[in-house]
Amino acid sequence: MESIAGLLEKTDAGRQEISARTGSLDRRHRALLIMVDGRTTANDLLERTRQLGLKIDAVLELLRVGYVRPVSATAKALGI
């Protein structure tokens, strides 16, 4: 399994999925995506996947489909 570390944030596609409710995510994956806020660590999100009853690779799935991405060093330095 791939390793994820640091902070994650929603991409434009992730924000669009939340607002448009296109139906490409089930209820639990959608709840996990909502929790991605740019301040929650990947480790915390991995723990939340367990609480939601999802497989541990659910966060990786959101990364692969482009709904989330690591927070860039520039954004961290700017406080955004």
N, C-alpha and C positions, 0 to 999 in steps of 0.2 A: 504494500500500500504506500502511496505517496505520503510525504510529510508536509504538514501545513503549520506555519508558525506566524506569529504576529497578529496584526489587526486586519480585519476584512471589512470591505464596504460594498454596498450595492453598486452595480453598474447602471448605466442608463436603461439597459434592457431589464435589469432587475427591478428598477423603480417602475418601469412601464408595466411589467408583469403584475406588480402589486396594485397599481392603480387601475389597470384595464381588466384584471381577472380573466385572462384569456383561457384559463382552464388547462394550461400545460403542466401545472403542478397540482398534486393532491393537497388535501387540507394540511397534513403534517409538514410537507415540504414548504408549503406557503408560509406556515407559522415560523418555520426555521428562517426562511428568507426575511420575514418581517423583523426578526431579531438581529439581523446583520445591520449594524449601525455605525461602523467605523471606529467604535470605541471598545467593542467587545472582542476579546482575543479569540483566536482560532481554537485554542484549548477549551475556553468556556463554551464556544459553539459546539464543539465535539461532545461535551458533557450534555448540552441541551438536546443533541440528537438522541442520546440515550433516553432522556426524560420524555421525549416525544414518541419513543418507540420506533425510531428510525435506525437503519443500519449506520455504522460508523462512517461509511463513505458518502453519506448524504451531503456533507459540506463539499466534498470533492466533486460531486455531481453538479452542485450549484456553480462551482468554479469552471467545470468543463463546459457547461452550457452557456457560460458568460453572464450569469446573473450576479456574481460577486467577483471581487478581485482584491488582492492585497492592497492595503493603504500605502501609497507611495511615500518615500522618504521626504519628498518635497512637501506633500500635504501635511505630514506630521510636523515638519519644521515650521510651517505656516500656521499650525494649530487648527487645520480644517480637516 
